[in-house]
């Protein structure tokens, strides 16, 4: 069993891919740590990973060799309060055509 420390913006999915090489280990890791597969993780939180080959050691080795730590989550509400973008623009008001 290895123990890893959660980094900022890491999800359980990031950790499983990084240390197991396959998302198929997600449920097993969640059960082992008594957490939900969608639960937000806190930086510094400790996660247990079984010292087991899940069948894609090549991907795990790639992350190790290149010192890659996936962190694809986000903390809090990083979306704007007011929708923005072309879908919400009004010609002549927000979207000026010259």
Number of C-alpha atoms within 10 A of each C-alpha: 8 10 11 14 14 19 17 15 16 21 22 25 22 20 23 22 20 21 25 24 22 17 15 14 17 20 16 14 22 20 11 13 13 10 15 13 15 11 10 16 20 15 14 11 10 14 19 14 20 15 11 11 11 15 12 13 15 10 16 20 14 13 17 13 9 8 9 11 15 17 17 12 15 13 12 7 7 7 8 7 7 6 10 11 8 10 7 11 13 10 10 9 8 12 12 9 7 4
